[in-house]
């Protein structure tokens, strides 16, 4: 395999994932009908936080599901994907059309089976900026391939180097998969919006927040829109000093992943950011029919140890007390109910199935963009979300499951620290 610009470290990471795919076994020809979700969840190095990183460097929030059987498990041995729709048939992994069906963005098809539904979201305007670290050289061509695979319109897409020069690539390759995920699913949910990928020089916070300022200028010049941050770190005492980054420019709504483990991370804890939480999309293991959205056990959320309760959460003070509670709104994020992502960063194009709240942040940014209301700020958007809390015509409340330390947060009727207001039900109320 030819690895463009590859380093030994990046090669080793790919081989680790590939070995997980290939050692698991060949599988039977009937696996597509009987797979039962068998596979392994891989957490990339870019998503692992070390104690010395907190408040200094941020990490990604995605995990890869590696099927142990079936054709997708064999793509490194030459299995060829379909030319349209789900790359490998028979799996119940999520597509843009299946998510649009589940969340009521398009006309309903019974079961919302990813192998059957084909109607994608069709909205979006103005701009969505994705802020990530390091360079993803194949971003434009990979996004075009993803769009063609799923029948999305070509993206209006631009890569911007935050410091004016091309950043290095991430030696582990994790941030490049993050960038693929972010741009593909923002475009999937708002296919007519302008998508900017703003690349920071590194995952040090001073580079990421500098890139955030560049992103804000781009979105503002486009007439407003959204900025998505799929990264974060554990909370730290000085985080409130960063909050002003999210309130400097009017006409922008900021989204951030709430994390893929117990507890609260920043910047999703900022009161000026929409914290994007995660759910599992339950499907019948035999038919693939959608059954329910439930809390994802590993979804981040809880009460901030630093940020005070903002006024828009006064209505849920009995749950959050005097502290900022996260998340605010959720989207499918469980790596065992994953979404398709395409990248050629490691050489020949590979399809991945990916979960984590890194799916939720760009996807919800796309949903709110497609809703077309374009709030003046994140606070205005959050006032709308909490003002419509409990309205089943706007949100599907998640009242099943748990998350957090010792699974101590229960998903209950109304607001909770696993799923916030729930998941979208159509575009109204956003």
C-alpha positions, -999 to +999 in steps of 0.1 A: +000+000+000+014+034-009+010+059+019+010+095+007+034+115+030+032+086+055+054+083+085+062+051+103+039+061+132+010+067+109+017+035+090+017+016+124-017+031+133-032+020+101-017-015+104-032-017+139-067-010+125-061-033+095-049-061+117-081-058+137-101-061+106-082-091+091-074-112+122-111-112+131-119-137+104-134-141+070-170-144+079-198-164+062-217-153+031-249-149+052-233-125+076-251-095+061-284-109+073-271-122+106-242-100+117-256-090+151-232-060+152-201-081+157-169-062+157-143-042+177-143-005+187-110+012+182-101+044+200-074+063+179-045+080+196-059+114+187-089+107+209-069+097+240-063+125+265-033+125+287-033+144+321-007+169+309-029+178+279-058+193+299-061+230+292-031+228+268-040+205+239-073+192+227-083+158+215-107+144+190-140+127+200-145+097+176-141+060+177-140+035+148-161+004+147-142-024+129-166-052+117-153-087+123-173-102+094-188-094+061-174-075+030-166-043+048-142-063+071-125-075+039-120-042+021-082-043+027-081-076+009-098-062-022-135-063-015-151-036-037-177-012-025-210-006-043-210+024-066-239+041-048-256+040-014-241+022+015-206+011+004-212-024+015-248-037+016-265-056+044-250-037+073-273-013+092-247+015+095-261+050+091-262+070+059-272+106+053-306+093+041-312+070+070-304+098+096-327+121+077-355+095+079-349+088+116-350+125+125-379+135+103-361+157+079-376+139+049-408+119+043-409+088+064-402+054+052-411+025+076-380+013+094-357+039+078-334+010+067-301+024+055-300-002+027-334+011+013-339+048+020-323+072-005-339+106+002-313+130+016-317+163+034-319+191+009-316+223+029-288+246+040-275+280+031-249+306+042-219+289+059-207+262+083-170+263+094-153+232+107-123+240+129-097+211+132-060+206+137-034+196+111-037+193+073-060+169+055-046+171+019-073+149+003-102+168+019-118+182-013-116+150-033-127+128-005-157+150+002-166+148-035-164+110-035-185+108-003-211+131-018-213+111-051-216+078-032-247+089-013-263+111-040-256+144-023-250+175-044-214+186-049-202+206-019-194+243-020-161+237-001-130+256+008-099+247+028-084+276+047-050+274+065-055+294+097-019+307+097-017+312+059+006+283+054-002+246+050+000+228+084+017+195+089-003+163+088-011+145+121+015+117+125-011+094+139-037+101+111-065+105+137-071+142+130-074+135+093-102+110+099-118+136+122-117+162+094-132+137+069-160+129+094-167+166+101-169+179+066-188+149+052-215+150+079-219+188+080-224+186+042-247+156+046-271+175+069-269+208+051-259+200+015-265+236+002-244+254+028-209+267+021-185+245+040-152+258+053-125+236+067-102+258+088-070+240+096-051+249+127-013+244+128-016+219+157-039+207+184-024+230+209-052+252+222-035+285+212-035+272+175-071+259+176-085+292+191-065+312+167-081+292+139-115+298+155-111+335+150-104+329+113-135+307+110-156+334+127-145+360+101-153+336+072-188+327+085-195+364+093-186+374+057-210+347+044-239+363+062-237+341+093-240+304+101-224+278+124-190+268+136-184+232+147-156+220+171-154+182+175-125+185+199-120+194+235-102+186+267-111+180+304-122+211+322-096+234+337-096+264+360-088+290+334-114+279+308-137+309+314-110+331+298-117+313+266-155+319+267-151+353+250-140+335+218-176+324+213-193+358+218-172+382+198-189+379+164-227+381+160-246+358+136-226+327+146-238+296+165-210+275+179-213+237+184-189+214+203-187+177+210-196+169+246-171+140+248-169+103+246-166+094+282-180+102+317-179+139+326-177+173+311-152+187+286-144+221+273-154+240+251-188+222+252-190+234+288-189+270+277-223+287+282-218+303+247-216+270+229-243+244+220-230+211+236-236+182+212-243+150+230-246+114+218-273+088+215-275+052+202-298+044+173-315+011+181-323-011+151-338-045+149-308-068+145-326-090+119-346-065+098-326-032+104-358-014+113-354+017+134-367+011+169-357+040+191-331+065+200-316+058+235-288+074+256-253+063+246-236+050+277-203+066+268-217+100+258-201+129+277-222+151+298-229+163+334-224+194+355-195+218+349-171+222+377-162+257+365-190+274+345-221+288+363-256+280+351-266+303+322-300+319+322-314+297+294-310+267+318-330+283+346-359+261+335-339+230+343-323+243+375-337+214+394-314+192+373-283+213+369-284+234+401-260+264+400-238+249+373-238+247+335-252+214+324-242+195+293-252+184+267-279+206+252-290+186+222-280+151+208-274+131+177-265+095+169-229+090+182-226+054+194-197+037+175-218+005+175-245+024+156-220+042+134-220+064+103-200+059+071-169+081+065-146+080+035-109+090+034-079+084+011-054+098+036-038+064+041-035+057+004-063+039-015-097+051-004-110+033+027-145+034+041-147+036+079-177+034+102-173+059+130-191+070+161-185+095+189-198+130+197-175+141+168-204+129+147-229+149+167-213+183+165-210+188+127-243+170+121-262+192+145-245+223+131-258+211+097-293+205+111-295+240+126-282+255+094-308+237+073-335+248+097-328+283+083-334+305+114-298+317+118-298+329+153-278+360+162-256+340+187-253+307+205-272+321+234-301+330+211-300+295+197-299+280+232-328+301+243-348+287+214-338+251+222-347+254+259-378+274+252-390+245+231-379+218+256-405+191+259-422+199+226-425+165+208-430+182+175-396+197+177-375+172+197-377+135+205-372+132+242-349+104+252-361+088+284-341+055+283-305+047+291-278+061+313-243+076+311-217+092+333-195+080+361-209+047+374-237+052+348-250+077+374-268+100+350-302+086+339-319+096+307-353+107+319-384+126+306-374+162+300-339+175+302-311+153+314-273+152+314-271+123+290-290+137+260-300+172+269-333+182+251-332+149+231-326+145+194-341+165+165-376+158+152-378+178+120-364+213+116-389+233+137-379+247+171-342+250+162 
